Amino acid sequence: MQIINPFIESYNAIRTTLRSREYLIGFVIVALLIFIVLFEIQVSVIPGNSTKFQASLFTYEDWILFTVISIFNSLFVMMQVYLYQLKKKHEQTLELAGGIALSGVGTLSGFLASLFGAATCGLCIGALFSFLGANSVIFLIDNRVAITIVSLILLVMALIITSRRFNTVCESCR
């Protein structure tokens, strides 16, 4: 078995997925929707907040973070759809089906990473995670940079795990 650099493997899987026009358009639409949802979560959880006011609170780093999270999540979703379509079309082996089921863990970690990454401001963290209690919210506020880094790492890992599923698909099926 050949060992492949996970980032090269991910690049090849992303390129394979997005070479189709329909997947590329789907990627853009999903990325925009995720971006809007992540932004609107922060607007809606804080009473009296408005879109204009929330946008004025964001720094360039926040906008970049939201964009990166949206792009990673959209790539992940489109790769999952691509693999599912391949499985359905070619009735692949149980190995591919198991790979898709196992990547559900990646879906969950990607969603949680997005939720934590979306909490870039202290008020938003307090509003989103108030059910955890005051001590937990203070911990999240104090460690939000580390939590955001861990969130991005989880998203990258979800992409890498999904990319590995491409190796279980025969070359002619791709």
C-alpha positions in Angstrom: 0.0 0.0 0.0 1.3 3.4 -1.0 1.5 6.1 1.7 0.3 9.4 0.4 0.7 12.8 2.0 -2.8 13.6 3.5 -2.8 17.2 2.1 -2.0 16.0 -1.4 -4.6 13.3 -1.0 -7.1 16.0 0.1 -6.2 18.3 -2.7 -6.7 15.5 -5.3 -10.1 14.6 -3.7 -11.2 18.2 -3.7 -10.1 18.6 -7.3 -11.9 15.5 -8.3 -15.1 16.6 -6.6 -15.1 20.2 -7.9 -14.2 19.4 -11.5 -17.9 18.9 -12.3 -19.8 22.1 -12.8 -22.8 21.0 -10.7 -20.6 20.3 -7.7 -18.7 23.6 -8.2 -22.0 25.5 -8.2 -23.2 23.4 -5.2 -20.0 24.3 -3.4 -20.5 28.0 -3.9 -24.1 27.9 -2.8 -23.4 25.8 0.3 -20.5 28.0 1.3 -22.7 31.1 1.0 -25.5 29.5 3.0 -23.1 28.3 5.8 -21.6 31.8 5.9 -25.0 33.4 6.3 -26.2 30.9 8.9 -23.0 31.4 11.0 -23.4 35.1 10.8 -27.1 35.1 11.5 -26.7 32.8 14.5 -24.8 35.6 16.2 -27.4 38.2 15.2 -30.3 36.2 16.4 -29.0 34.9 19.8 -28.3 38.3 21.2 -31.5 40.3 22.1 -31.7 43.7 20.4 -28.9 42.8 18.0 -29.1 43.7 14.3 -27.2 42.6 11.2 -25.7 46.0 10.7 -24.5 46.3 14.3 -23.1 42.8 14.3 -21.3 43.5 11.1 -19.7 46.6 12.6 -18.4 44.6 15.6 -16.6 42.1 13.4 -12.9 42.6 12.6 -11.2 41.4 9.4 -10.0 38.3 11.3 -13.6 37.4 12.1 -14.7 37.8 8.4 -11.7 35.7 7.3 -12.5 33.0 9.9 -16.1 32.8 8.8 -15.0 32.5 5.2 -12.5 29.8 5.9 -15.1 27.8 8.1 -17.7 28.2 5.3 -15.3 27.0 2.6 -14.1 24.0 4.6 -17.6 23.0 5.5 -18.8 23.4 2.0 -15.9 21.3 0.7 -16.7 18.7 3.2 -20.4 18.6 2.3 -19.8 18.4 -1.4 -17.2 15.6 -1.0 -19.8 13.7 1.0 -22.4 14.2 -1.6 -20.0 13.1 -4.3 -19.1 9.9 -2.5 -22.7 9.1 -1.8 -23.6 9.6 -5.5 -20.7 7.3 -6.5 -21.9 4.7 -4.0 -25.4 4.9 -5.3 -24.5 4.9 -8.9 -21.9 2.1 -8.9 -23.1 0.1 -5.9 -19.7 0.1 -4.4 -18.5 -2.4 -1.8 -19.4 -2.3 1.9 -16.0 -0.8 2.5 -17.1 2.5 0.8 -20.4 2.4 2.5 -18.6 1.9 5.9 -16.3 4.8 5.0 -19.3 7.1 4.4 -20.9 6.0 7.6 -17.7 6.6 9.6 -17.3 10.0 8.1 -20.6 10.9 9.8 -18.3 11.5 12.8 -16.5 14.0 10.6 -19.8 15.6 9.8 -20.5 16.0 13.5 -17.1 17.3 14.3 -17.3 19.7 11.4 -20.7 21.1 12.7 -19.4 21.4 16.2 -16.2 23.1 15.0 -18.3 25.6 13.0 -20.4 26.3 16.0 -17.4 27.0 18.2 -15.7 28.9 15.5 -18.7 31.1 15.0 -18.5 32.2 18.6 -15.9 34.8 17.9 -17.3 37.5 20.3 -17.8 37.2 24.0 -21.4 38.1 23.9 -22.1 35.5 21.3 -20.3 32.9 23.3 -22.4 33.8 26.3 -25.6 33.7 24.4 -24.8 30.5 22.5 -23.5 28.5 25.3 -25.4 29.9 28.3 -26.9 26.5 28.9 -23.5 25.2 30.0 -23.4 27.6 33.0 -21.4 30.7 34.0 -18.1 28.9 34.6 -18.1 27.2 31.3 -18.9 30.4 29.4 -16.1 32.2 31.2 -13.7 29.3 30.3 -14.9 29.5 26.6 -14.4 33.3 26.5 -10.9 33.1 28.1 -9.8 30.3 25.7 -11.7 31.3 22.5 -8.5 31.6 20.4 -7.4 28.1 21.3 -10.9 26.8 20.8 -11.1 28.4 17.3 -7.7 26.8 16.4 -9.0 23.4 17.6 -12.1 24.0 15.6 -10.2 24.6 12.4 -8.0 21.6 13.0 -11.2 19.5 13.4 -12.5 20.8 10.1 -9.2 20.0 8.4 -9.2 16.5 9.9 -12.8 16.0 8.7 -11.6 16.9 5.1 -8.6 14.6 5.4 -10.8 11.7 6.6 -13.3 12.2 3.8 -10.4 12.4 1.3 -9.2 9.0 2.4 -12.6 7.6 1.4 -11.7 8.4 -2.2 -9.0 5.7 -2.1 -11.8 3.1 -1.6 -13.4 4.0 -4.9 -12.1 2.4 -8.1 -10.3 4.7 -10.5 -12.8 4.1 -13.4 -15.7 5.0 -11.1 -14.3 8.5 -10.4 
